[in-house]
Amino acid sequence: MAEIKIDYLQNPLKTYLERLASKDPVPGGGSAGALSLSLSAALLSMVANFTIGKKRYLGFEAEAREILNSTETIRQEAAKLAEEDSVAYLQYRRAAEMGKEAPGRREALITATRAGNKILTLIAELSRQLLTLTKPLLEKGNPYLLSDVACAASLARAAFEVAEINILINLSADLNLPERSEIKEGLRALRTVVMSESDAILTETKKRLG
């Protein structure tokens, strides 16, 4: 089978958005969720960059640099996931289009579904990781970027919810994956953390803004 190639990162954002709005099967929700995650990380990187090098935040600089390293790693990884999610979906479509009695169809569907779930689970986990980085930036970073930290938290939360709903859709397919219960349990645990941490950031931000 021919290799599936996706090149969102080599094209303008305008092209991505137009394709997202079109009848093309990709990009879809999972890819958009990964993009939200990348945007969240980029905002946190911006806050860290506006904090580093300022005398007022010298006591926080070493930690801010560590945070920046983490957010940049996540930003780049999430951008790649925006492409990888589309590849996984196209692989699933290719398997689904095989004749229902075709040898290997079910195995191909399972393989593609697991590949998609692996990507979506990573999006969900990276969302949690990003949210743990928002608190120190909110408490000790440049206060003029308070709203950007809150926006980053909102985008990370959205990315998690996108990943969660797409995983649940994948698990609802008639494939009877043995890992279904374990995945759902992991999602519930992640949801508790993500909702708690994002709520805390948004509540504190609104409190400061009066």
C-alpha positions in Angstrom: 0.0 0.0 0.0 1.1 3.5 -0.8 2.4 5.6 2.1 0.1 8.3 3.4 1.7 11.7 3.5 0.4 14.7 5.3 2.2 18.1 5.2 0.2 20.6 7.2 3.4 22.0 8.8 4.9 22.9 5.4 1.9 25.1 4.4 0.3 28.3 5.6 -2.3 28.3 8.4 -4.8 29.6 5.8 -4.4 26.4 3.8 -5.0 24.2 6.9 -8.1 26.1 7.9 -9.6 26.0 4.4 -9.0 22.3 4.3 -10.5 21.8 7.7 -13.6 23.6 6.5 -13.8 21.6 3.3 -15.3 18.2 2.5 -11.9 16.6 2.8 -11.9 13.8 5.4 -8.8 15.3 7.0 -7.9 17.3 9.0 -10.7 16.6 11.4 -11.4 17.0 15.1 -8.4 15.0 16.4 -6.0 17.1 14.3 -7.7 20.3 15.4 -7.3 19.2 19.0 -3.6 18.7 18.5 -3.4 22.1 17.0 -5.1 23.5 20.1 -2.6 21.8 22.3 0.3 23.3 20.2 -1.3 26.7 20.5 -1.6 26.3 24.3 2.1 25.4 24.5 3.1 28.3 22.3 1.2 30.8 24.6 3.0 29.4 27.7 6.3 29.7 25.8 5.5 33.3 25.1 4.8 34.0 28.8 8.1 32.3 29.8 10.0 34.3 27.1 8.5 37.6 28.4 9.6 36.6 32.0 13.1 35.4 31.3 15.8 38.1 31.4 13.8 40.6 33.5 15.4 41.7 36.8 12.0 41.5 38.5 11.9 37.7 37.9 15.5 36.7 38.5 14.5 34.4 41.3 12.1 32.6 39.0 14.4 32.6 35.9 15.9 29.1 36.2 12.5 27.6 36.7 11.1 29.7 33.8 13.8 28.3 31.5 12.9 24.8 32.5 9.3 25.5 31.8 10.2 27.0 28.4 12.1 23.9 27.5 9.1 21.8 28.4 6.5 23.9 26.6 8.6 24.1 23.4 9.0 20.3 23.4 5.3 19.9 23.7 4.6 22.6 21.1 6.6 20.8 18.5 5.3 17.4 19.4 1.7 18.5 19.3 2.2 20.1 15.9 3.4 16.7 14.6 0.4 15.0 16.2 -1.8 17.3 14.1 -0.4 15.5 11.1 -0.2 12.0 12.6 -3.8 12.0 13.6 -4.8 12.6 10.0 -2.6 9.8 8.8 -4.1 7.4 11.4 -7.6 8.4 10.3 -6.9 7.9 6.6 -5.4 4.4 7.4 -8.7 3.6 9.2 -10.7 4.7 6.2 -8.5 2.6 3.9 -9.2 -0.4 6.1 -12.9 0.3 6.3 -13.2 0.6 2.5 -12.0 -3.0 2.1 -14.7 -5.5 1.3 -16.4 -6.7 4.5 -15.3 -10.2 3.9 -11.8 -9.3 2.8 -9.0 -11.1 4.6 -7.2 -8.9 7.1 -9.9 -6.2 7.2 -10.7 -6.6 10.9 -7.0 -6.7 11.8 -6.4 -3.6 9.7 -9.3 -1.8 11.4 -8.0 -2.7 14.8 -4.4 -1.6 14.0 -5.6 1.7 12.7 -7.9 2.3 15.6 -5.1 1.5 18.1 -2.8 3.9 16.2 -5.4 6.6 16.4 -6.1 6.0 20.1 -2.3 6.1 20.9 -2.1 9.6 19.3 -5.2 10.8 21.0 -4.1 9.4 24.4 -0.8 11.3 24.0 -2.7 14.5 23.3 -4.7 14.0 26.4 -1.6 13.3 28.5 0.3 16.3 27.1 -2.7 18.5 27.9 -2.3 17.4 31.5 1.4 18.1 31.4 0.8 21.6 30.1 -1.7 22.4 32.8 0.9 21.6 35.5 3.1 24.3 33.9 0.5 27.0 34.0 0.4 27.4 37.8 4.0 28.6 38.3 3.7 31.0 35.4 0.5 32.4 36.8 2.0 32.7 40.3 5.5 33.9 39.5 5.6 34.9 35.8 5.1 38.2 34.1 1.7 39.5 35.4 1.1 41.4 32.2 0.5 38.1 30.5 -2.0 36.8 33.0 -4.7 36.4 30.4 -2.4 34.4 28.1 -1.8 31.9 30.8 -5.5 31.5 31.2 -6.0 31.2 27.5 -3.3 28.5 27.4 -5.2 26.6 30.1 -8.5 26.8 28.2 -6.8 25.6 25.0 -5.1 22.7 26.9 -8.5 21.7 28.4 -10.1 21.9 25.0 -7.4 19.6 23.5 -8.0 17.1 26.3 -11.8 17.1 25.7 -11.3 16.7 21.9 -9.0 13.7 22.5 -11.3 12.2 25.1 -14.4 12.3 22.9 -12.6 10.9 19.9 -11.2 8.0 21.9 -14.7 7.2 23.2 -16.0 7.3 19.6 -13.2 4.9 18.5 -14.0 2.6 21.4 -17.7 2.5 20.5 -16.9 0.8 17.2 -17.7 -2.9 17.0 -14.2 -4.1 17.5 -14.3 -5.3 21.1 -10.8 -4.1 22.0 -9.6 -5.9 25.1 -8.0 -2.6 26.4 -11.3 -0.7 26.2 -11.9 -0.6 30.0 -8.3 0.3 30.8 -8.4 3.2 28.4 -11.6 4.5 29.8 -10.3 4.3 33.3 -7.2 6.2 32.3 -9.3 8.9 30.7 -11.4 9.3 33.8 -8.3 9.8 35.9 -6.9 12.3 33.5 -10.2 14.2 33.3 -10.2 14.7 37.1 -6.8 16.3 37.0 -7.3 18.3 33.8 -10.7 19.7 35.0 -9.3 20.5 38.5 -6.2 22.3 37.3 -7.8 24.2 34.5 -10.7 25.3 36.8 -8.1 26.5 39.4 -6.2 28.6 36.8 -9.3 30.2 35.3 -10.8 30.9 38.7 -7.6 32.5 40.0 -7.3 34.6 36.8 -10.8 35.9 37.0 -10.3 36.7 40.7 -7.2 38.8 39.9 -9.0 40.6 37.2 -11.8 41.5 39.6 
